[in-house]
Amino acid sequence: MYIDHGNPLPSGIEESVRNLREVAPSLYFNVPRGFHTLLPYLQKDKALGSNSSAILVQFRRQRRHEPGGF
């Protein structure tokens, strides 16, 4: 278990991105704003490619439970 001390704001997301490069999660939880802030980094940064599948799966699952989610 790893607890990321970054936050979903532009000032704190860089710490989360650094942590994701070091720790490859098999399961990832975040608040909706955190997923939205992190998504552009996952889409453009190939270094996060190995981690992005677990994160994107959790993002999609969360979105299904939100009003207007996909």
Distance bins in CASP14 RR format, pairs under 12 A and 6 or more apart:
PFRMAT RR
TARGET T0000
AUTHOR 0000-0000-0000
RMODE 2
METHOD distances of the structure
MODEL  1
1 23 0 0 0 0 0 1 0 0 0 0 0
1 25 0 0 0 0 1 0 0 0 0 0 0
1 26 0 0 0 0 0 1 0 0 0 0 0
1 27 0 0 0 0 1 0 0 0 0 0 0
1 28 0 0 0 0 0 1 0 0 0 0 0
1 29 0 0 0 0 0 1 0 0 0 0 0
2 16 0 0 0 0 0 1 0 0 0 0 0
2 19 1 0 0 1 0 0 0 0 0 0 0
2 20 0 0 0 0 1 0 0 0 0 0 0
2 22 0 0 0 0 1 0 0 0 0 0 0
2 23 1 0 1 0 0 0 0 0 0 0 0
2 24 0 0 0 0 1 0 0 0 0 0 0
2 25 1 0 0 1 0 0 0 0 0 0 0
2 26 0 0 0 0 0 1 0 0 0 0 0
2 27 0 0 0 0 0 1 0 0 0 0 0
2 28 0 0 0 0 1 0 0 0 0 0 0
2 29 0 0 0 0 0 1 0 0 0 0 0
2 51 0 0 0 0 0 1 0 0 0 0 0
3 15 0 0 0 0 0 1 0 0 0 0 0
3 16 0 0 0 0 0 1 0 0 0 0 0
3 19 0 0 0 0 1 0 0 0 0 0 0
3 23 0 0 0 0 0 1 0 0 0 0 0
3 25 0 0 0 0 0 1 0 0 0 0 0
3 28 0 0 0 0 0 1 0 0 0 0 0
3 29 0 0 0 0 0 1 0 0 0 0 0
3 30 0 0 0 0 0 1 0 0 0 0 0
4 12 0 0 0 0 1 0 0 0 0 0 0
4 13 0 0 0 0 0 1 0 0 0 0 0
4 14 0 0 0 0 0 1 0 0 0 0 0
4 15 1 0 0 1 0 0 0 0 0 0 0
4 16 1 0 1 0 0 0 0 0 0 0 0
4 17 0 0 0 0 1 0 0 0 0 0 0
4 18 0 0 0 0 1 0 0 0 0 0 0
4 19 1 0 1 0 0 0 0 0 0 0 0
4 20 1 0 0 1 0 0 0 0 0 0 0
4 21 0 0 0 0 0 1 0 0 0 0 0
4 22 0 0 0 0 0 1 0 0 0 0 0
4 23 0 0 0 0 1 0 0 0 0 0 0
4 25 0 0 0 0 1 0 0 0 0 0 0
4 28 0 0 0 0 1 0 0 0 0 0 0
4 29 0 0 0 0 1 0 0 0 0 0 0
4 30 0 0 0 0 1 0 0 0 0 0 0
4 31 0 0 0 0 0 1 0 0 0 0 0
4 34 0 0 0 0 0 1 0 0 0 0 0
4 38 0 0 0 0 0 1 0 0 0 0 0
4 55 0 0 0 0 0 1 0 0 0 0 0
5 12 0 0 0 0 1 0 0 0 0 0 0
5 15 1 0 0 1 0 0 0 0 0 0 0
5 16 0 0 0 0 1 0 0 0 0 0 0
5 18 0 0 0 0 0 1 0 0 0 0 0
5 19 0 0 0 0 1 0 0 0 0 0 0
6 12 1 0 1 0 0 0 0 0 0 0 0
6 13 1 0 0 1 0 0 0 0 0 0 0
6 14 0 0 0 0 1 0 0 0 0 0 0
6 15 1 0 1 0 0 0 0 0 0 0 0
6 16 1 0 1 0 0 0 0 0 0 0 0
6 17 0 0 0 0 1 0 0 0 0 0 0
6 18 0 0 0 0 1 0 0 0 0 0 0
6 19 1 0 0 1 0 0 0 0 0 0 0
6 20 0 0 0 0 0 1 0 0 0 0 0
6 30 0 0 0 0 0 1 0 0 0 0 0
6 31 0 0 0 0 0 1 0 0 0 0 0
6 34 0 0 0 0 1 0 0 0 0 0 0
6 37 0 0 0 0 0 1 0 0 0 0 0
6 38 0 0 0 0 0 1 0 0 0 0 0
7 13 1 0 0 1 0 0 0 0 0 0 0
7 14 0 0 0 0 0 1 0 0 0 0 0
7 15 1 0 0 1 0 0 0 0 0 0 0
7 16 1 0 0 1 0 0 0 0 0 0 0
7 17 0 0 0 0 0 1 0 0 0 0 0
7 19 0 0 0 0 0 1 0 0 0 0 0
7 30 0 0 0 0 0 1 0 0 0 0 0
7 31 0 0 0 0 1 0 0 0 0 0 0
7 33 0 0 0 0 1 0 0 0 0 0 0
7 34 0 0 0 0 1 0 0 0 0 0 0
7 37 0 0 0 0 1 0 0 0 0 0 0
7 38 0 0 0 0 0 1 0 0 0 0 0
8 14 0 0 0 0 0 1 0 0 0 0 0
8 15 0 0 0 0 0 1 0 0 0 0 0
8 16 1 0 0 1 0 0 0 0 0 0 0
8 17 0 0 0 0 0 1 0 0 0 0 0
8 30 1 0 0 1 0 0 0 0 0 0 0
8 31 1 0 0 1 0 0 0 0 0 0 0
8 32 0 0 0 0 1 0 0 0 0 0 0
8 33 1 0 1 0 0 0 0 0 0 0 0
8 34 1 1 0 0 0 0 0 0 0 0 0
8 35 0 0 0 0 1 0 0 0 0 0 0
8 36 1 0 0 1 0 0 0 0 0 0 0
8 37 1 0 1 0 0 0 0 0 0 0 0
8 38 1 0 0 1 0 0 0 0 0 0 0
8 39 0 0 0 0 0 1 0 0 0 0 0
8 41 0 0 0 0 0 1 0 0 0 0 0
9 15 0 0 0 0 0 1 0 0 0 0 0
9 16 0 0 0 0 0 1 0 0 0 0 0
9 31 0 0 0 0 0 1 0 0 0 0 0
9 33 0 0 0 0 1 0 0 0 0 0 0
9 34 0 0 0 0 1 0 0 0 0 0 0
9 36 0 0 0 0 0 1 0 0 0 0 0
9 37 1 0 0 1 0 0 0 0 0 0 0
9 38 0 0 0 0 0 1 0 0 0 0 0
10 16 0 0 0 0 0 1 0 0 0 0 0
10 17 0 0 0 0 0 1 0 0 0 0 0
10 33 0 0 0 0 0 1 0 0 0 0 0
10 34 0 0 0 0 0 1 0 0 0 0 0
10 36 0 0 0 0 0 1 0 0 0 0 0
10 37 1 0 0 1 0 0 0 0 0 0 0
10 38 0 0 0 0 0 1 0 0 0 0 0
10 40 0 0 0 0 0 1 0 0 0 0 0
10 41 0 0 0 0 0 1 0 0 0 0 0
11 37 0 0 0 0 0 1 0 0 0 0 0
12 18 0 0 0 0 0 1 0 0 0 0 0
12 19 0 0 0 0 0 1 0 0 0 0 0
12 33 0 0 0 0 0 1 0 0 0 0 0
12 34 0 0 0 0 0 1 0 0 0 0 0
12 37 0 0 0 0 1 0 0 0 0 0 0
12 38 0 0 0 0 0 1 0 0 0 0 0
12 41 0 0 0 0 0 1 0 0 0 0 0
13 19 0 0 0 0 0 1 0 0 0 0 0
13 20 0 0 0 0 0 1 0 0 0 0 0
13 30 0 0 0 0 0 1 0 0 0 0 0
13 33 0 0 0 0 1 0 0 0 0 0 0
13 34 1 0 0 1 0 0 0 0 0 0 0
13 35 0 0 0 0 0 1 0 0 0 0 0
13 36 0 0 0 0 0 1 0 0 0 0 0
13 37 1 0 1 0 0 0 0 0 0 0 0
13 38 1 0 0 1 0 0 0 0 0 0 0
13 39 0 0 0 0 0 1 0 0 0 0 0
13 40 0 0 0 0 1 0 0 0 0 0 0
13 41 1 0 0 1 0 0 0 0 0 0 0
13 42 0 0 0 0 0 1 0 0 0 0 0
13 45 0 0 0 0 0 1 0 0 0 0 0
14 20 0 0 0 0 0 1 0 0 0 0 0
14 21 0 0 0 0 0 1 0 0 0 0 0
14 37 0 0 0 0 0 1 0 0 0 0 0
14 38 0 0 0 0 0 1 0 0 0 0 0
14 41 0 0 0 0 1 0 0 0 0 0 0
14 45 0 0 0 0 0 1 0 0 0 0 0
15 21 0 0 0 0 0 1 0 0 0 0 0
15 22 0 0 0 0 0 1 0 0 0 0 0
15 37 0 0 0 0 0 1 0 0 0 0 0
15 38 0 0 0 0 0 1 0 0 0 0 0
15 41 0 0 0 0 0 1 0 0 0 0 0
16 22 0 0 0 0 0 1 0 0 0 0 0
16 23 0 0 0 0 0 1 0 0 0 0 0
16 25 0 0 0 0 0 1 0 0 0 0 0
16 28 0 0 0 0 0 1 0 0 0 0 0
16 30 0 0 0 0 1 0 0 0 0 0 0
16 31 0 0 0 0 0 1 0 0 0 0 0
16 33 0 0 0 0 0 1 0 0 0 0 0
16 34 1 0 0 1 0 0 0 0 0 0 0
16 35 0 0 0 0 0 1 0 0 0 0 0
16 37 0 0 0 0 1 0 0 0 0 0 0
16 38 1 0 0 1 0 0 0 0 0 0 0
16 39 0 0 0 0 0 1 0 0 0 0 0
16 41 0 0 0 0 1 0 0 0 0 0 0
16 42 0 0 0 0 0 1 0 0 0 0 0
16 48 0 0 0 0 0 1 0 0 0 0 0
16 51 0 0 0 0 0 1 0 0 0 0 0
16 55 0 0 0 0 0 1 0 0 0 0 0
17 23 0 0 0 0 0 1 0 0 0 0 0
17 34 0 0 0 0 0 1 0 0 0 0 0
17 37 0 0 0 0 1 0 0 0 0 0 0
17 38 1 0 0 1 0 0 0 0 0 0 0
17 39 0 0 0 0 0 1 0 0 0 0 0
17 40 0 0 0 0 0 1 0 0 0 0 0
17 41 1 0 1 0 0 0 0 0 0 0 0
17 42 0 0 0 0 1 0 0 0 0 0 0
17 44 0 0 0 0 0 1 0 0 0 0 0
17 45 1 0 0 1 0 0 0 0 0 0 0
17 47 0 0 0 0 1 0 0 0 0 0 0
17 48 1 0 0 1 0 0 0 0 0 0 0
17 49 0 0 0 0 0 1 0 0 0 0 0
17 51 0 0 0 0 1 0 0 0 0 0 0
17 52 0 0 0 0 0 1 0 0 0 0 0
17 55 0 0 0 0 0 1 0 0 0 0 0
18 41 0 0 0 0 0 1 0 0 0 0 0
18 45 0 0 0 0 0 1 0 0 0 0 0
18 47 0 0 0 0 0 1 0 0 0 0 0
18 48 0 0 0 0 0 1 0 0 0 0 0
18 51 0 0 0 0 0 1 0 0 0 0 0
19 25 0 0 0 0 1 0 0 0 0 0 0
19 28 0 0 0 0 0 1 0 0 0 0 0
19 30 0 0 0 0 0 1 0 0 0 0 0
19 38 0 0 0 0 0 1 0 0 0 0 0
19 41 0 0 0 0 0 1 0 0 0 0 0
19 48 0 0 0 0 0 1 0 0 0 0 0
19 51 0 0 0 0 1 0 0 0 0 0 0
19 55 0 0 0 0 0 1 0 0 0 0 0
20 28 0 0 0 0 1 0 0 0 0 0 0
20 30 0 0 0 0 0 1 0 0 0 0 0
20 34 0 0 0 0 0 1 0 0 0 0 0
20 38 1 0 0 1 0 0 0 0 0 0 0
20 41 0 0 0 0 1 0 0 0 0 0 0
20 42 0 0 0 0 1 0 0 0 0 0 0
20 45 0 0 0 0 1 0 0 0 0 0 0
20 47 0 0 0 0 1 0 0 0 0 0 0
20 48 1 0 1 0 0 0 0 0 0 0 0
20 49 0 0 0 0 1 0 0 0 0 0 0
20 50 0 0 0 0 1 0 0 0 0 0 0
20 51 1 0 1 0 0 0 0 0 0 0 0
20 52 0 0 0 0 1 0 0 0 0 0 0
20 54 0 0 0 0 1 0 0 0 0 0 0
20 55 1 0 0 1 0 0 0 0 0 0 0
21 41 0 0 0 0 1 0 0 0 0 0 0
21 42 0 0 0 0 0 1 0 0 0 0 0
21 45 0 0 0 0 1 0 0 0 0 0 0
21 46 0 0 0 0 0 1 0 0 0 0 0
21 47 1 0 1 0 0 0 0 0 0 0 0
21 48 1 0 0 1 0 0 0 0 0 0 0
21 49 0 0 0 0 1 0 0 0 0 0 0
21 50 0 0 0 0 1 0 0 0 0 0 0
21 51 1 0 0 1 0 0 0 0 0 0 0
21 52 0 0 0 0 0 1 0 0 0 0 0
22 47 0 0 0 0 0 1 0 0 0 0 0
22 48 0 0 0 0 0 1 0 0 0 0 0
22 50 0 0 0 0 0 1 0 0 0 0 0
22 51 0 0 0 0 1 0 0 0 0 0 0
23 48 0 0 0 0 0 1 0 0 0 0 0
23 50 0 0 0 0 0 1 0 0 0 0 0
23 51 0 0 0 0 1 0 0 0 0 0 0
23 54 0 0 0 0 0 1 0 0 0 0 0
23 55 0 0 0 0 0 1 0 0 0 0 0
24 47 0 0 0 0 0 1 0 0 0 0 0
24 48 0 0 0 0 1 0 0 0 0 0 0
24 49 0 0 0 0 1 0 0 0 0 0 0
24 50 1 0 1 0 0 0 0 0 0 0 0
24 51 1 0 1 0 0 0 0 0 0 0 0
24 52 0 0 0 0 0 1 0 0 0 0 0
24 53 0 0 0 0 0 1 0 0 0 0 0
24 54 1 0 0 1 0 0 0 0 0 0 0
24 55 0 0 0 0 0 1 0 0 0 0 0
25 38 0 0 0 0 0 1 0 0 0 0 0
25 48 0 0 0 0 0 1 0 0 0 0 0
25 50 0 0 0 0 0 1 0 0 0 0 0
25 51 1 0 0 1 0 0 0 0 0 0 0
25 52 0 0 0 0 0 1 0 0 0 0 0
25 53 0 0 0 0 0 1 0 0 0 0 0
25 54 1 0 1 0 0 0 0 0 0 0 0
25 55 1 0 0 1 0 0 0 0 0 0 0
25 56 0 0 0 0 0 1 0 0 0 0 0
25 57 0 0 0 0 0 1 0 0 0 0 0
25 58 0 0 0 0 1 0 0 0 0 0 0
26 50 0 0 0 0 0 1 0 0 0 0 0
26 51 0 0 0 0 1 0 0 0 0 0 0
26 53 0 0 0 0 1 0 0 0 0 0 0
26 54 1 0 1 0 0 0 0 0 0 0 0
26 55 0 0 0 0 0 1 0 0 0 0 0
26 57 0 0 0 0 0 1 0 0 0 0 0
26 58 0 0 0 0 0 1 0 0 0 0 0
27 51 0 0 0 0 0 1 0 0 0 0 0
27 53 0 0 0 0 0 1 0 0 0 0 0
27 54 1 0 0 1 0 0 0 0 0 0 0
27 55 0 0 0 0 1 0 0 0 0 0 0
27 57 0 0 0 0 1 0 0 0 0 0 0
27 58 1 0 0 1 0 0 0 0 0 0 0
27 61 0 0 0 0 0 1 0 0 0 0 0
28 34 0 0 0 0 0 1 0 0 0 0 0
28 35 0 0 0 0 1 0 0 0 0 0 0
28 38 0 0 0 0 1 0 0 0 0 0 0
28 42 0 0 0 0 0 1 0 0 0 0 0
28 48 0 0 0 0 0 1 0 0 0 0 0
28 51 1 0 0 1 0 0 0 0 0 0 0
28 52 0 0 0 0 1 0 0 0 0 0 0
28 53 0 0 0 0 0 1 0 0 0 0 0
28 54 1 0 1 0 0 0 0 0 0 0 0
28 55 1 0 1 0 0 0 0 0 0 0 0
28 56 0 0 0 0 1 0 0 0 0 0 0
28 57 0 0 0 0 1 0 0 0 0 0 0
28 58 1 0 1 0 0 0 0 0 0 0 0
28 59 0 0 0 0 1 0 0 0 0 0 0
28 60 0 0 0 0 0 1 0 0 0 0 0
28 61 0 0 0 0 0 1 0 0 0 0 0
28 62 0 0 0 0 0 1 0 0 0 0 0
29 35 0 0 0 0 1 0 0 0 0 0 0
29 38 0 0 0 0 0 1 0 0 0 0 0
29 54 0 0 0 0 0 1 0 0 0 0 0
29 55 0 0 0 0 1 0 0 0 0 0 0
29 57 0 0 0 0 0 1 0 0 0 0 0
29 58 1 0 0 1 0 0 0 0 0 0 0
29 59 0 0 0 0 0 1 0 0 0 0 0
29 61 0 0 0 0 0 1 0 0 0 0 0
29 62 0 0 0 0 1 0 0 0 0 0 0
30 36 0 0 0 0 1 0 0 0 0 0 0
30 37 0 0 0 0 1 0 0 0 0 0 0
30 38 1 0 0 1 0 0 0 0 0 0 0
30 39 0 0 0 0 0 1 0 0 0 0 0
30 42 0 0 0 0 0 1 0 0 0 0 0
30 54 0 0 0 0 0 1 0 0 0 0 0
30 55 0 0 0 0 1 0 0 0 0 0 0
30 56 0 0 0 0 0 1 0 0 0 0 0
30 58 1 0 0 1 0 0 0 0 0 0 0
30 59 1 0 0 1 0 0 0 0 0 0 0
30 61 0 0 0 0 0 1 0 0 0 0 0
30 62 0 0 0 0 1 0 0 0 0 0 0
30 63 0 0 0 0 0 1 0 0 0 0 0
31 37 0 0 0 0 1 0 0 0 0 0 0
31 38 0 0 0 0 0 1 0 0 0 0 0
31 58 0 0 0 0 0 1 0 0 0 0 0
31 59 0 0 0 0 0 1 0 0 0 0 0
31 62 0 0 0 0 1 0 0 0 0 0 0
31 66 0 0 0 0 0 1 0 0 0 0 0
32 38 0 0 0 0 0 1 0 0 0 0 0
32 39 0 0 0 0 0 1 0 0 0 0 0
32 58 0 0 0 0 0 1 0 0 0 0 0
32 59 0 0 0 0 1 0 0 0 0 0 0
32 61 0 0 0 0 0 1 0 0 0 0 0
32 62 1 0 0 1 0 0 0 0 0 0 0
32 63 1 0 0 1 0 0 0 0 0 0 0
32 64 0 0 0 0 0 1 0 0 0 0 0
32 65 0 0 0 0 1 0 0 0 0 0 0
32 66 1 0 0 1 0 0 0 0 0 0 0
32 67 0 0 0 0 0 1 0 0 0 0 0
32 68 0 0 0 0 0 1 0 0 0 0 0
32 69 0 0 0 0 0 1 0 0 0 0 0
33 39 0 0 0 0 0 1 0 0 0 0 0
33 59 0 0 0 0 0 1 0 0 0 0 0
33 62 0 0 0 0 0 1 0 0 0 0 0
33 66 0 0 0 0 0 1 0 0 0 0 0
34 40 0 0 0 0 0 1 0 0 0 0 0
34 41 0 0 0 0 0 1 0 0 0 0 0
34 42 0 0 0 0 0 1 0 0 0 0 0
34 55 0 0 0 0 0 1 0 0 0 0 0
34 58 0 0 0 0 0 1 0 0 0 0 0
34 59 0 0 0 0 1 0 0 0 0 0 0
34 62 0 0 0 0 0 1 0 0 0 0 0
35 41 0 0 0 0 0 1 0 0 0 0 0
35 42 0 0 0 0 1 0 0 0 0 0 0
35 52 0 0 0 0 0 1 0 0 0 0 0
35 55 1 0 0 1 0 0 0 0 0 0 0
35 56 0 0 0 0 1 0 0 0 0 0 0
35 57 0 0 0 0 0 1 0 0 0 0 0
35 58 1 0 0 1 0 0 0 0 0 0 0
35 59 1 0 1 0 0 0 0 0 0 0 0
35 60 0 0 0 0 1 0 0 0 0 0 0
35 61 0 0 0 0 0 1 0 0 0 0 0
35 62 1 0 0 1 0 0 0 0 0 0 0
35 63 1 0 0 1 0 0 0 0 0 0 0
35 66 0 0 0 0 0 1 0 0 0 0 0
35 69 0 0 0 0 0 1 0 0 0 0 0
36 42 0 0 0 0 0 1 0 0 0 0 0
36 43 0 0 0 0 0 1 0 0 0 0 0
36 59 0 0 0 0 1 0 0 0 0 0 0
36 62 0 0 0 0 0 1 0 0 0 0 0
36 63 0 0 0 0 1 0 0 0 0 0 0
36 66 0 0 0 0 0 1 0 0 0 0 0
37 55 0 0 0 0 0 1 0 0 0 0 0
37 59 0 0 0 0 0 1 0 0 0 0 0
38 44 0 0 0 0 0 1 0 0 0 0 0
38 45 0 0 0 0 0 1 0 0 0 0 0
38 48 0 0 0 0 1 0 0 0 0 0 0
38 51 0 0 0 0 0 1 0 0 0 0 0
38 52 0 0 0 0 1 0 0 0 0 0 0
38 55 1 0 0 1 0 0 0 0 0 0 0
38 56 0 0 0 0 1 0 0 0 0 0 0
38 58 0 0 0 0 0 1 0 0 0 0 0
38 59 0 0 0 0 1 0 0 0 0 0 0
39 45 0 0 0 0 0 1 0 0 0 0 0
39 48 0 0 0 0 0 1 0 0 0 0 0
39 52 0 0 0 0 1 0 0 0 0 0 0
39 55 0 0 0 0 1 0 0 0 0 0 0
39 56 0 0 0 0 1 0 0 0 0 0 0
39 58 0 0 0 0 0 1 0 0 0 0 0
39 59 1 0 0 1 0 0 0 0 0 0 0
39 60 0 0 0 0 0 1 0 0 0 0 0
39 62 0 0 0 0 0 1 0 0 0 0 0
39 63 0 0 0 0 0 1 0 0 0 0 0
40 48 0 0 0 0 0 1 0 0 0 0 0
40 52 0 0 0 0 0 1 0 0 0 0 0
41 47 0 0 0 0 1 0 0 0 0 0 0
41 48 1 0 0 1 0 0 0 0 0 0 0
41 49 0 0 0 0 0 1 0 0 0 0 0
41 51 0 0 0 0 0 1 0 0 0 0 0
41 52 0 0 0 0 1 0 0 0 0 0 0
41 55 0 0 0 0 1 0 0 0 0 0 0
41 56 0 0 0 0 0 1 0 0 0 0 0
42 48 1 0 1 0 0 0 0 0 0 0 0
42 49 1 0 0 1 0 0 0 0 0 0 0
42 50 0 0 0 0 0 1 0 0 0 0 0
42 51 1 0 0 1 0 0 0 0 0 0 0
42 52 1 0 1 0 0 0 0 0 0 0 0
42 53 0 0 0 0 1 0 0 0 0 0 0
42 54 0 0 0 0 0 1 0 0 0 0 0
42 55 1 0 0 1 0 0 0 0 0 0 0
42 56 1 0 0 1 0 0 0 0 0 0 0
42 57 0 0 0 0 0 1 0 0 0 0 0
42 58 0 0 0 0 0 1 0 0 0 0 0
42 59 0 0 0 0 1 0 0 0 0 0 0
43 49 0 0 0 0 1 0 0 0 0 0 0
43 52 0 0 0 0 1 0 0 0 0 0 0
43 55 0 0 0 0 0 1 0 0 0 0 0
43 56 0 0 0 0 1 0 0 0 0 0 0
43 59 0 0 0 0 0 1 0 0 0 0 0
44 52 0 0 0 0 0 1 0 0 0 0 0
45 51 0 0 0 0 1 0 0 0 0 0 0
45 52 0 0 0 0 1 0 0 0 0 0 0
45 55 0 0 0 0 0 1 0 0 0 0 0
46 52 0 0 0 0 1 0 0 0 0 0 0
48 54 0 0 0 0 0 1 0 0 0 0 0
48 55 0 0 0 0 1 0 0 0 0 0 0
48 56 0 0 0 0 0 1 0 0 0 0 0
49 55 0 0 0 0 1 0 0 0 0 0 0
49 56 0 0 0 0 1 0 0 0 0 0 0
51 57 0 0 0 0 0 1 0 0 0 0 0
51 58 0 0 0 0 0 1 0 0 0 0 0
52 58 0 0 0 0 0 1 0 0 0 0 0
52 59 0 0 0 0 1 0 0 0 0 0 0
52 60 0 0 0 0 0 1 0 0 0 0 0
53 59 0 0 0 0 0 1 0 0 0 0 0
53 60 0 0 0 0 0 1 0 0 0 0 0
54 60 0 0 0 0 0 1 0 0 0 0 0
54 61 0 0 0 0 0 1 0 0 0 0 0
55 61 0 0 0 0 0 1 0 0 0 0 0
55 62 0 0 0 0 0 1 0 0 0 0 0
56 62 0 0 0 0 0 1 0 0 0 0 0
56 63 0 0 0 0 0 1 0 0 0 0 0
57 63 0 0 0 0 0 1 0 0 0 0 0
57 64 0 0 0 0 0 1 0 0 0 0 0
58 64 0 0 0 0 0 1 0 0 0 0 0
58 65 0 0 0 0 0 1 0 0 0 0 0
59 65 0 0 0 0 0 1 0 0 0 0 0
59 66 0 0 0 0 0 1 0 0 0 0 0
59 69 0 0 0 0 0 1 0 0 0 0 0
59 70 0 0 0 0 0 1 0 0 0 0 0
60 66 0 0 0 0 0 1 0 0 0 0 0
60 69 0 0 0 0 1 0 0 0 0 0 0
60 70 1 0 0 1 0 0 0 0 0 0 0
61 69 0 0 0 0 0 1 0 0 0 0 0
61 70 0 0 0 0 0 1 0 0 0 0 0
62 69 0 0 0 0 1 0 0 0 0 0 0
62 70 0 0 0 0 0 1 0 0 0 0 0
63 69 1 0 1 0 0 0 0 0 0 0 0
63 70 1 0 1 0 0 0 0 0 0 0 0
64 70 1 0 0 1 0 0 0 0 0 0 0
END
